[in-house]
């Protein structure tokens, strides 16, 4: 499973926390490989009467940290395909963030003058 999963800020909102806990296996199924390297955090959106959930994914690769954030509105939770799509979108955003950060690190390393 994941490196860590946190459910933060659900005091007084047990139904919403239960929803987040139900979404975690769906997320795991969409990520499949490398789950053990991913940190997951679910939080309710503050003062949101619609009961939306915020998902944060984080991963570190070769000392480079990346993160992505996604929101799940109640209307997103009606269709299973839409839930999977939202999970894949956040995962894709995380991979894109890591790719850009790693690319910048490689570019920086290649632009340093060589000492002979």
C-alpha positions in Angstrom: 0.0 0.0 0.0 1.0 3.6 0.3 4.0 5.0 2.2 1.5 6.9 4.4 -2.1 7.8 4.4 -3.4 10.7 6.6 -6.9 11.9 7.2 -6.6 15.4 8.6 -9.3 17.8 9.9 -12.3 15.5 9.9 -13.4 16.4 13.4 -17.2 16.4 13.5 -17.4 15.1 9.9 -17.3 11.3 10.2 -19.3 10.7 7.0 -16.8 12.7 5.0 -13.8 10.9 6.6 -15.5 7.6 5.7 -15.8 8.7 2.1 -12.1 9.6 2.0 -11.3 6.1 3.4 -13.4 4.5 0.7 -11.6 6.5 -2.0 -8.1 5.4 -0.8 -8.4 1.9 -2.4 -9.7 3.4 -5.6 -6.6 5.7 -5.7 -4.4 2.7 -5.0 -5.9 0.8 -7.9 -5.2 3.7 -10.2 -1.6 4.2 -9.1 -0.9 0.5 -9.0 3.0 0.4 -9.0 5.1 2.6 -6.8 2.3 3.0 -4.2 4.8 2.4 -1.4 6.7 5.6 -2.4 3.6 7.8 -2.3 2.3 9.9 0.6 -1.4 10.5 0.7 -3.3 13.1 2.6 -7.1 13.6 2.6 -8.6 16.8 4.1 -12.0 18.4 3.9 -12.1 21.8 2.2 -12.5 24.4 5.0 -15.9 25.9 5.4 -17.2 24.1 2.3 -20.9 23.4 2.6 -20.7 21.0 -0.4 -18.5 18.6 1.6 -15.7 18.5 -0.9 -12.5 16.6 -0.3 -9.0 17.6 -1.0 -6.4 15.0 -2.0 -2.6 15.7 -1.7 -0.1 13.2 -3.2 3.6 13.6 -2.5 6.6 11.5 -3.6 10.4 11.9 -3.5 12.6 10.6 -6.2 16.4 10.9 -6.0 16.1 13.6 -3.3 13.6 15.6 -5.4 10.2 16.2 -3.9 7.0 16.5 -5.9 3.4 17.1 -4.9 0.0 17.5 -6.5 -3.4 18.5 -5.2 -6.8 17.6 -6.4 -10.4 18.2 -5.3 -13.3 15.8 -5.2 -16.7 17.5 -5.1 -19.8 15.4 -4.1 -20.9 15.4 -7.7 -17.6 13.7 -8.7 -18.4 10.8 -6.4 -21.6 9.8 -8.1 -20.0 7.9 -11.0 -17.2 5.3 -10.4 -15.5 6.3 -13.7 -15.3 9.9 -12.6 -13.7 9.0 -9.3 -11.1 6.9 -11.1 -10.5 9.8 -13.5 -10.0 12.3 -10.7 -7.6 9.9 -9.0 -5.6 9.4 -12.2 -5.5 13.2 -12.8 -3.9 13.9 -9.4 -1.4 11.1 -10.0 -0.6 12.4 -13.4 -0.1 15.9 -12.0 2.3 14.5 -9.4 4.3 12.7 -12.1 4.4 15.9 -14.2 5.7 17.9 -11.2 8.4 15.3 -10.5 9.4 15.2 -14.2 9.8 18.9 -14.3 11.8 19.1 -11.1 14.0 16.2 -12.1 14.5 17.7 -15.6 15.5 21.0 -14.0 18.0 19.2 -11.8 19.5 17.4 -14.9 19.7 20.6 -16.8 21.4 22.3 -13.9 23.9 19.5 -13.6 24.7 19.5 -17.4 25.2 23.3 -17.5 27.9 23.3 -14.8 31.4 23.7 -16.1 33.5 20.6 -16.1 36.8 20.6 -14.2 39.6 18.8 -15.9 
